């Protein structure tokens, strides 16, 4: 086989590999939807699923129209791209694509799935009280402007921090820190849910309606991360993808395990939601360094993240930043930690971390890059939410919040069929004989309307 045929074969393998990983990353939206739906009350579960669903719609469009160009187009000032709108035009600043035989459209698809994930991180933090239309607008802006500018500085070859040597392999900073600190800004403008905090400042626990559903979401996200991290190598021909998969898996396992032990010691019982978020925290924290750290370091990074996420959830509750799913803790805190951890633990490749003889150089670059993109995400989201609040309002009415956003925003309950079945059973029992009624003693007749609250 000649060199040309080998090049064509390699390009085909790489294209299929990236498309497969793009599908895995996109499938993570199902994980986000199930996790967040399980962590909120039943009366809001359809609404949060619809927010995730609309991320896939408005987010993909926003990244196609504008976001991809701002992120990967020809550089301007190290912070913004100027070509590639509608995923077309001059992308000559991405020679890696040509070298790997990857079409621009394939690269767009992979990166678009990342962009959608950023918006979806915020959806969980604002759950149970935000209007749907303003959220749609934010979702578009997050994928069209907020995330792409941060991503340009880190991942565009001519970006400010890329030229400095910042290492963020799959996005602990570019994706997770950006999404996490944007979530904090959104929550601060939006305010806490009704009844979350007492007058004395103490916290009322508002449990989610289905931890099994949340667990399904966590498993889907864990599975999708096998596209998120190794897919960022952009080639199926590089043996490093096996190392990336293992560091990713070990960090997740360490995060979940340590969270379970930590909550057992702290609360006397293993906290299910914290254990799930602990595994996700491990995944988030290893995302920056999955290609640059050795296996023991991956376990240490995941284990630290498993403790950080528990402490962070408690901290944000203390300052009354109401986050129903723990998005700020998982993505903001652990994404930031994972970015800094590269500067400490990097041992694979040319750049070394502090603990492996590299001194403070890489650590300093990581810190500067992290602070900059996190500040950008927080401030830009804060301004967008303030503007939306002034123009149209961002919060549902108190009555709608009490009734649930499934009804007020979509006109139907997530579990409407269950309510209908129960109503029919009551009606049937009410109209039948006493013998029939003995199945449910005390039921005399079907009510005119059956109300279900959570």
SVG drawing of the C-alpha trace seen along z (x, -y; Angstrom):
<svg xmlns="http://www.w3.org/2000/svg" viewBox="-73 -46 86 53">
<polyline fill="none" stroke="black" stroke-width="0.4" points="0.0,0.0 1.5,-3.4 1.7,-6.5 -1.3,-8.1 -3.5,-5.1 -2.2,-5.0 -3.1,-8.7 -6.6,-8.1 -7.1,-5.1 -5.8,-7.1 -8.1,-10.0 -11.0,-7.6 -10.2,-6.0 -9.8,-9.4 -13.0,-10.6 -15.0,-7.7 -13.3,-7.9 -14.2,-11.6 -17.7,-11.1 -18.2,-8.2 -16.8,-10.3 -19.0,-13.2 -22.0,-10.9 -20.9,-9.8 -20.5,-13.4 -23.8,-14.4 -25.4,-11.4 -24.2,-12.9 -27.2,-15.4 -29.4,-12.4 -27.3,-11.9 -27.6,-15.5 -31.4,-15.4 -31.9,-12.3 -29.5,-13.4 -31.1,-16.8 -34.7,-15.5 -34.0,-13.1 -32.5,-15.8 -35.5,-18.1 -39.1,-17.7 -41.5,-15.8 -43.5,-18.9 -40.5,-20.4 -39.0,-17.3 -40.4,-17.9 -39.3,-21.5 -35.7,-20.7 -35.7,-18.0 -37.0,-20.6 -34.2,-23.0 -31.7,-20.3 -33.5,-19.5 -33.6,-23.2 -29.8,-23.4 -29.4,-20.8 -31.5,-22.9 -30.6,-26.6 -27.1,-25.6 -26.2,-23.8 -27.6,-26.6 -25.7,-29.3 -22.4,-27.4 -23.0,-26.9 -23.9,-30.5 -21.3,-32.2 -19.6,-30.2 -17.4,-28.0 -16.0,-31.0 -15.3,-32.9 -13.6,-29.9 -11.6,-28.5 -11.5,-31.1 -8.4,-33.1 -7.2,-34.8 -7.7,-38.4 -5.9,-39.7 -5.6,-36.1 -9.2,-36.1 -11.5,-35.9 -11.8,-34.3 -12.9,-36.2 -13.6,-33.4 -15.6,-30.2 -19.1,-31.5 -21.8,-28.9 -18.9,-26.4 -17.6,-27.5 -14.7,-29.7 -11.0,-30.0 -9.9,-27.6 -6.3,-27.5 -5.2,-28.2 -6.2,-24.5 -3.4,-22.6 -4.0,-19.6 -7.2,-18.8 -5.5,-18.6 -2.7,-16.5 -5.2,-14.0 -7.5,-14.0 -10.4,-15.4 -13.1,-17.4 -14.0,-20.7 -17.7,-19.5 -16.6,-16.6 -14.5,-18.8 -17.5,-21.2 -19.8,-18.4 -17.4,-17.2 -16.9,-20.8 -20.6,-21.6 -21.4,-18.8 -19.0,-20.4 -20.6,-23.8 -24.1,-22.4 -22.7,-20.8 -21.6,-24.2 -25.1,-25.6 -26.6,-22.4 -24.4,-22.8 -26.2,-26.1 -29.6,-24.5 -29.3,-22.4 -28.3,-25.3 -31.3,-27.4 -33.8,-24.6 -37.3,-24.9 -37.7,-28.7 -36.5,-30.2 -38.7,-31.1 -38.2,-29.1 -37.9,-31.8 -35.2,-33.8 -33.3,-30.5 -33.6,-29.8 -32.0,-33.1 -29.2,-32.5 -28.5,-29.0 -28.0,-30.6 -25.7,-33.3 -23.7,-30.8 -22.9,-28.6 -22.6,-31.5 -20.4,-33.9 -19.6,-33.1 -18.1,-29.6 -16.4,-30.2 -14.4,-33.2 -13.1,-31.2 -12.4,-28.3 -10.5,-30.4 -8.1,-31.6 -7.3,-28.0 -7.7,-25.8 -7.3,-28.0 -3.6,-27.5 -3.2,-31.3 -5.2,-31.8 -3.7,-33.8 -3.2,-30.9 -2.6,-28.3 0.5,-30.2 1.6,-30.5 1.5,-26.7 -1.6,-26.1 -2.7,-22.5 -6.4,-21.7 -6.7,-18.5 -10.5,-18.1 -11.8,-21.1 -11.7,-21.2 -11.3,-25.0 -12.7,-25.7 -15.9,-23.6 -16.4,-22.8 -15.0,-25.9 -16.8,-28.2 -20.1,-26.3 -19.7,-26.2 -18.8,-29.9 -21.5,-30.9 -23.9,-28.9 -22.9,-30.8 -23.5,-34.1 -27.0,-32.9 -27.9,-31.6 -26.9,-34.9 -29.1,-37.0 -32.0,-34.5 -32.2,-33.9 -33.0,-30.8 -36.1,-28.6 -39.1,-29.4 -38.6,-27.7 -35.0,-26.7 -33.6,-28.8 -35.3,-29.6 -35.4,-33.1 -32.6,-32.2 -30.4,-31.3 -30.5,-27.6 -31.0,-25.3 -34.2,-23.3 -33.3,-20.1 -35.5,-19.8 -34.9,-16.2 -35.2,-15.2 -38.0,-13.1 -36.1,-10.1 -32.6,-9.2 -32.7,-6.1 -33.3,-8.4 -30.4,-10.6 -28.2,-7.5 -29.1,-6.5 -28.0,-10.0 -24.7,-9.7 -24.0,-6.4 -24.8,-7.8 -22.5,-10.8 -19.7,-8.5 -20.1,-6.4 -20.2,-9.6 -16.9,-10.7 -15.2,-7.9 -15.9,-10.1 -15.3,-13.4 -11.7,-12.8 -10.1,-10.3 -12.0,-11.9 -10.1,-15.1 -7.0,-13.4 -8.8,-13.7 -7.3,-10.4 -8.0,-6.8 -4.4,-6.0 -2.7,-7.4 -2.0,-4.8 -2.4,-7.5 -6.2,-7.2 -5.9,-4.0 -4.0,-5.9 -6.6,-8.7 -9.5,-6.2 -7.8,-4.6 -7.0,-7.9 -10.5,-9.0 -12.0,-5.9 -9.8,-5.8 -10.5,-9.4 -14.2,-8.8 -13.9,-5.7 -11.8,-7.5 -14.1,-10.4 -17.2,-8.3 -15.5,-6.0 -14.0,-8.9 -17.3,-10.8 -19.1,-7.7 -16.5,-7.3 -16.4,-11.0 -20.2,-11.3 -20.3,-8.2 -17.9,-9.7 -19.4,-13.2 -23.1,-12.3 -23.2,-8.8 -24.6,-7.4 -23.4,-7.2 -25.1,-10.0 -26.3,-8.8 -26.5,-12.1 -23.1,-13.1 -21.6,-9.8 -23.0,-10.3 -21.7,-13.8 -18.4,-12.6 -17.8,-10.4 -18.7,-13.2 -16.4,-15.5 -13.6,-13.0 -14.4,-13.0 -14.5,-16.8 -11.2,-17.2 -9.3,-14.7 -10.6,-16.2 -7.7,-18.8 -4.9,-16.4 -6.2,-13.0 -3.4,-12.8 -0.7,-14.4 -0.8,-12.6 0.1,-9.1 -2.3,-6.6 -1.6,-7.1 -1.9,-10.9 -5.3,-10.4 -6.5,-8.5 -5.2,-11.3 -6.9,-14.0 -10.2,-12.1 -10.0,-11.4 -9.4,-15.1 -12.3,-16.1 -14.6,-13.6 -14.0,-15.5 -14.0,-19.0 -17.5,-18.5 -19.1,-17.6 -17.5,-20.6 -18.3,-22.9 -22.0,-22.0 -22.2,-22.8 -20.3,-26.1 -22.6,-27.3 -25.7,-26.5 -24.2,-28.6 -23.9,-31.6 -27.5,-30.9 -26.4,-30.2 -29.2,-27.7 -28.1,-25.1 -30.5,-22.1 -28.1,-19.7 -24.7,-20.8 -23.5,-22.1 -21.3,-24.9 -19.5,-22.5 -19.0,-19.7 -18.1,-21.9 -16.9,-25.2 -14.9,-24.0 -13.7,-20.7 -13.1,-22.0 -10.9,-24.7 -9.1,-22.2 -8.5,-19.9 -7.0,-22.8 -4.6,-23.6 -3.9,-19.9 -2.2,-19.7 0.3,-22.3 1.0,-20.0 0.8,-16.5 1.7,-16.7 4.4,-14.0 3.5,-12.7 4.8,-14.9 7.2,-17.8 5.6,-20.0 6.1,-18.9 4.2,-19.9 5.5,-21.1 5.6,-17.6 7.5,-16.2 10.4,-18.7 8.7,-21.3 8.8,-24.1 6.1,-26.8 6.0,-27.7 3.2,-25.5 1.3,-26.0 1.4,-29.8 0.2,-29.5 -2.7,-27.2 -3.7,-29.6 -3.7,-32.7 -5.6,-31.0 -8.2,-29.6 -8.8,-32.9 -9.2,-34.7 -11.8,-32.4 -13.6,-31.9 -13.9,-35.6 -15.1,-36.0 -17.8,-33.3 -19.0,-34.8 -19.1,-38.4 -20.6,-37.8 -23.3,-35.5 -24.0,-38.0 -24.6,-40.8 -26.8,-38.6 -29.0,-37.6 -29.2,-41.1 -30.3,-42.3 -32.8,-39.5 -34.2,-40.3 -34.6,-44.0 -36.2,-43.4 -38.5,-40.4 -38.0,-39.0 -36.2,-35.7 -38.2,-34.2 -41.6,-32.6 -44.3,-33.9 -44.6,-32.5 -47.8,-30.8 -46.3,-29.1 -43.2,-28.1 -45.4,-26.5 -47.6,-24.7 -44.6,-23.6 -43.0,-24.6 -44.2,-21.6 -47.7,-23.1 -46.9,-26.8 -44.3,-26.5 -45.5,-23.5 -49.1,-22.9 -48.7,-19.2 -47.2,-17.2 -44.3,-14.9 -46.3,-12.1 -49.7,-13.1 -50.6,-9.6 -50.2,-8.4 -52.5,-11.1 -55.1,-10.2 -55.0,-6.5 -55.5,-7.3 -58.4,-9.6 -60.1,-6.9 -59.6,-4.3 -61.2,-6.7 -64.1,-7.3 -64.6,-3.6 -64.5,-2.8 -66.8,-5.6 -69.5,-4.4 -69.3,-0.7 -70.7,1.5 -69.7,1.6 -67.9,4.8 -65.8,3.1 -65.2,0.1 -63.8,2.4 -60.6,2.6 -59.9,-1.0 -61.8,-1.6 -62.9,-5.2 -63.2,-6.2 -66.8,-7.3 -66.7,-9.0 -64.4,-10.3 -63.3,-13.9 -64.0,-16.5 -60.3,-17.2 -57.4,-15.3 -54.4,-17.5 -51.0,-16.0 -48.3,-18.0 -44.7,-17.2"/>
</svg>
